[in-house]
Structures are given as structure tokens and as C-alpha cells.
Amino acid sequence: VEIPRGRFRTTTHPRTVEDDLTESLQLTGYDLGYQVRELAKIEQSLTIPAGTVVTAAIQEQLVAAGLTRMLVTASTETLMTDHTYDAGETRYAVVQSLLAEINYRDLWFNDRGVAIVEPWAAASASNVRHHYPAGSASILTAALEEDDDTFSSANVFIEIVSSADLSADMRAESINDNPASALSVVRRGIRVPSFETLDSISSQAALQTRADNRKLMSMMGIKTI
């Protein structure tokens, strides 16, 4: 049975022939993620103008990085300001900065070497990707230790975009007011704010989504098993 593990570019492939004429190859190479992260760089200063559809700009950078296989979930979000990147910056850094502006996941590759560009989504029963069965072969065991840590954990998440290109700062706030959450303002009786300052964002709606996503992540990340 062949199970895909991605696409790789070989860099060395020494061939060995034993006395019994058994032949083998030892392959060394890198995956496409390394190609984008480390090898593909901007050769001249790059400016992506305001009004550009963000996912179109991302796709253009992936093509420039030498990728031909990608699945891009299109977005209508556009850049609010011109974005300039210096020569020598990696294509990966450009792509990651653009993904963050529209609340997309980090760039990743599936087992067939296809670059995936998609929105971030909170974990739920509707988007399960991995299943761990019970039984003797399971990596999950009955014995466990469980601990909750709420020390100084935030329950109010504030996003601020401050840029000379904007007429005024942008701000979004998301409050954990869920009575079922041990971190919530309701349960703790105090607002514990967490601030994040950004250089740019595609829209006010995207900024609010970012704040909401940080709140969701904080509610999912307090239990250690």
C-alpha cells in the first residue's frame, strides 16, 4: 500500500551497489514548505497596492515561489493600504502577513504536496480531521492527569490597528462573557484585557473576527491533559 507523504525535491541521490549486486539509492531533499520558507525570496522591493484582493495577492506569491499545485479559498477582502516588502524578504513571510490580515490559517501542505490556503475555523464536531479509535493500539490511554490553569488568563481581547496610512486607529473588542467558561468576566468578576497591536488589517470586520478568534482560542487552551 502506498501512502502519499507530500512532494519533495531531491538534492543528492548517491547510488550504492553491493557485492551481491543489490542496488540502493539514498535520497536527500526538501519539501515544498522549505522551498517557500527559505529559498523563494523577493529580488526587488515589492509593493502590493491598496484595493488588491488579498487571496489573489497570496496566490501570486505562491506562483512566484515556484508552486503549481494549490487550493485557495477565495476571499473578497482587499488591502486597505499599500503594502511594501523589502528585497530579500521571503515569499513565505509575505504570504503569512497577508493570511493574518484576513484571519486565514498559516500556509500548509497536504499529503499530496498541494498548498492549502483556507480560513481559520474553531474546532468543532463539524470539522473533525483526525480520529483516534479506542482499543489496545490507541495512542490514548485511560490513565491521565488533568489540570486547569487560569492564572492571569485574559477574558477581554482588544485589537488595535495603528498606521499612518489610516485617518484614525481601528479597534475591535471581544469579551468572554460565557457563564460556562471558567475564564469569563461573569465567573471571575473582573475584566482581564489582552491587547494586540497590528500594522494592518483588511477590514473592520476582519479585525473583529481576529478578536473573536483570540477569545475562542483562549477558551479552548486552558486545560492540560
Salt bridges, closest charged atoms under 4 A:
GLU23 OE2 - ARG15 NE 2.69
GLU101 OE2 - HIS83 NE2 2.48
GLU118 OE2 - ARG105 NH1 2.78
GLU118 OE2 - ARG129 NH2 3.04
GLU146 OE2 - LYS223 NZ 3.21
GLU159 OE1 - ARG210 NE 3.57
GLU159 OE2 - ARG214 NE 2.62
GLU173 OE1 - ARG171 NH2 3.44
GLU173 OE2 - ARG191 NH2 3.51
GLU196 OE1 - ARG210 NE 2.81
GLU196 OE1 - ARG214 NE 3.77
